[in-house]
Amino acid sequence: MIQYLILVTIKDSKLFSEYVNGHIPTISKYGGKIVFRSVENSTVLGREKCDVVVVQEWPSESTFDLWWNSEEYEPWAR
């Protein structure tokens, strides 16, 4: 298993909502899952503040890469 920590700063709520609703279904198709998410976050060290924290879990780095470069995720990757 491999996990990815994703720190998100939302610049446009509408576009972010479209992104979430569009790409979430593609994750499970490739064997990934979201194991943690939080929208109530505080920065302990550093200056960066993020709006959303997500941890994705994947069977392997190669399955993540397959998803990351897939046709299904491509519209949401840009």
C-alpha positions as CSV (number, residue, x, y, z in Angstrom):
1,M,0.0,0.0,0.0
2,I,1.0,3.6,-0.6
3,Q,-0.6,6.8,0.6
4,Y,-0.7,10.3,-0.8
5,L,-1.3,13.3,1.3
6,I,-3.2,16.1,-0.6
7,L,-3.3,19.6,0.7
8,V,-5.8,21.8,-1.1
9,T,-6.3,25.5,-1.2
10,I,-9.7,26.3,-2.8
11,K,-9.7,29.3,-5.1
12,D,-13.1,28.8,-6.7
13,S,-15.7,26.8,-4.7
14,K,-17.8,26.0,-7.8
15,L,-14.9,24.6,-9.8
16,F,-13.6,22.7,-6.8
17,S,-17.1,21.1,-6.3
18,E,-17.2,20.1,-10.0
19,Y,-13.7,18.6,-9.6
20,V,-14.6,16.6,-6.5
21,N,-17.8,15.3,-8.0
22,G,-16.1,14.5,-11.3
23,H,-13.0,12.7,-10.3
24,I,-14.0,10.9,-7.1
25,P,-15.7,8.0,-9.0
26,T,-12.6,7.4,-11.0
27,I,-10.5,6.6,-7.9
28,S,-12.2,3.4,-6.9
29,K,-12.2,2.2,-10.5
30,Y,-8.3,2.1,-10.3
31,G,-8.2,0.5,-6.8
32,G,-7.7,3.7,-4.8
33,K,-9.7,5.0,-1.9
34,I,-9.9,8.0,0.3
35,V,-9.0,7.1,3.8
36,F,-9.1,10.5,5.4
37,R,-10.5,14.0,4.6
38,S,-10.9,17.1,6.7
39,V,-12.1,20.6,6.0
40,E,-11.4,21.9,9.5
41,N,-7.6,22.3,9.6
42,S,-5.1,24.3,11.6
43,T,-1.5,24.9,10.7
44,V,0.9,24.0,13.5
45,L,4.2,24.6,11.7
46,G,4.9,26.8,8.7
47,R,2.9,29.5,7.0
48,E,0.8,27.4,4.6
49,K,-2.9,27.1,5.4
50,C,-5.0,24.6,3.4
51,D,-8.8,24.3,3.1
52,V,-8.9,20.6,2.6
53,V,-6.7,17.7,3.6
54,V,-7.1,14.3,1.9
55,V,-5.2,11.0,2.2
56,Q,-5.6,8.6,-0.7
57,E,-4.6,5.0,-0.4
58,W,-3.5,2.9,-3.4
59,P,-2.4,-0.7,-3.8
60,S,0.9,0.5,-5.3
61,E,2.6,3.5,-6.9
62,S,2.0,1.9,-10.3
63,T,-1.8,1.8,-9.8
64,F,-1.8,5.4,-8.8
65,D,0.2,6.3,-11.9
66,L,-2.3,4.3,-14.1
67,W,-5.1,6.4,-12.5
68,W,-3.2,9.7,-12.7
69,N,-2.6,9.2,-16.4
70,S,-5.9,7.7,-17.2
71,E,-8.5,9.0,-19.7
72,E,-11.1,9.1,-16.9
73,Y,-9.0,11.4,-14.7
74,E,-7.5,13.5,-17.5
75,P,-10.4,16.0,-17.7
76,W,-10.0,16.7,-14.0
77,A,-6.2,16.8,-13.9
78,R,-5.8,20.2,-15.5
